[in-house]
């Protein structure tokens, strides 16, 4: 696989980012909102195959000891081929000094477990639409 990893937001088609998030069943917004979120993040990783965006992820951090990973997504036809692992490895390499949290889409927990993540017992969330997150299996 000729996977190309880019670590900056230049030349990203934000419409494609929004479309990929929608395709994989994750929360998505207008393209300009994703652009703002990624550009304001500590770490960004974009995976390209033959010039086309096939996956991405980002992290926010205080750069001292805490970080959080968000928006890790890989288009379905490239899932199971190591793209998500490559994205996560690149994100975590830039956060080595930090404890890192994330919340996964329901059903993706095993992917993160294989990378060494452990389920938290005390995580809490305050979502803008708590009923929708409960319906999707994110909260009790």
C-alpha positions in Angstrom: 0.0 0.0 0.0 1.4 3.4 -1.0 0.1 5.2 2.1 1.1 8.9 2.4 0.9 10.5 5.8 0.6 14.3 6.0 0.9 16.1 9.3 -0.5 19.5 8.4 -3.8 20.9 7.2 -2.6 22.4 3.9 -4.6 21.3 0.9 -7.1 19.3 2.8 -10.5 19.1 1.2 -12.8 19.7 4.2 -15.8 18.6 2.3 -14.2 15.2 2.0 -13.4 15.2 5.8 -17.1 15.8 6.5 -18.2 13.2 4.0 -15.9 10.5 5.5 -17.1 11.2 9.0 -20.7 10.9 7.7 -19.9 7.6 5.9 -18.4 6.0 8.9 -21.3 7.0 11.2 -19.4 9.6 13.3 -20.5 13.1 14.2 -19.9 15.5 11.3 -20.4 19.2 10.7 -20.1 21.7 7.9 -16.7 21.6 6.3 -15.6 25.0 7.7 -16.2 23.7 11.3 -13.9 20.7 10.7 -11.3 23.0 9.2 -11.4 25.2 12.3 -11.3 22.1 14.7 -8.3 20.6 12.9 -6.4 23.8 12.5 -6.9 24.5 16.2 -5.6 21.1 17.2 -2.2 20.3 18.6 -1.7 17.3 16.2 -3.2 16.4 12.9 -2.7 13.3 10.8 -4.1 12.8 7.3 -3.7 9.5 5.3 -3.8 9.6 1.5 -3.8 6.7 -1.0 -3.1 7.6 -4.6 -3.7 11.3 -3.8 -7.1 10.7 -2.2 -7.9 11.3 1.5 -8.7 7.9 3.1 -8.4 8.7 6.8 -7.4 11.2 9.5 -7.3 12.0 13.2 -6.4 14.8 15.5 -5.5 15.5 19.1 -5.8 18.5 21.4 -3.2 18.9 24.2 -1.8 21.2 26.8 1.6 19.9 25.7 2.5 19.3 29.3 0.7 16.1 30.5 -2.8 15.8 29.0 -4.2 15.2 25.5 -7.3 13.9 23.9 -7.8 12.2 20.5 -10.7 13.0 18.3 -12.1 12.4 14.8 -10.1 9.3 14.0 -11.8 7.9 10.8 -10.9 5.6 7.9 -13.1 5.1 4.9 -14.7 1.6 5.1 -12.9 0.1 2.1 -9.5 0.8 3.8 -10.4 -0.4 7.3 -8.6 -3.4 8.6 -5.5 -2.6 6.5 -3.4 -0.8 9.1 -4.4 2.8 8.2 -6.1 3.5 11.5 -3.1 2.1 13.4 -0.8 4.3 11.4 -2.9 7.4 12.1 -2.9 6.6 15.8 0.8 5.8 15.9 1.6 9.2 14.3 -0.7 11.0 16.7 0.7 9.3 19.8 4.3 9.9 18.7 3.7 13.6 19.1 2.2 13.2 22.6 4.7 10.9 24.3 4.8 13.0 27.5 1.0 13.0 27.8 -1.7 10.8 29.3 -4.2 10.5 26.4 -8.0 10.0 26.4 -10.5 9.4 23.6 -14.0 8.2 23.1 -14.6 5.6 20.5 -17.6 5.0 18.4 -19.6 2.1 19.8 -18.2 -1.1 18.2 -14.7 0.2 17.7 -13.4 -0.5 21.2 -11.6 -3.7 20.1 -9.5 -1.6 17.6 -8.3 0.6 20.4 -7.7 -2.3 22.8 -5.4 -3.9 20.3 -3.3 -0.7 20.4 -3.1 -0.8 24.2 -6.0 1.4 25.3 -8.0 0.5 28.3 -11.6 1.3 29.1 -12.0 4.0 31.8 -14.4 3.5 34.7 -14.9 7.2 35.6 -15.2 9.0 32.3 -18.1 11.4 32.2 -19.5 13.5 29.3 -21.7 16.5 28.9 -22.9 16.4 25.3 -24.9 19.1 23.5 -27.5 16.5 22.6 -27.4 13.9 25.4 -30.4 11.9 24.2 -28.9 11.4 20.7 -25.6 10.2 22.3 -27.5 7.8 24.5 -29.4 6.4 21.5 -26.1 5.9 19.6 -24.7 4.0 22.6 -22.2 6.5 23.9 -23.7 7.1 27.3 -26.0 5.3 29.8 
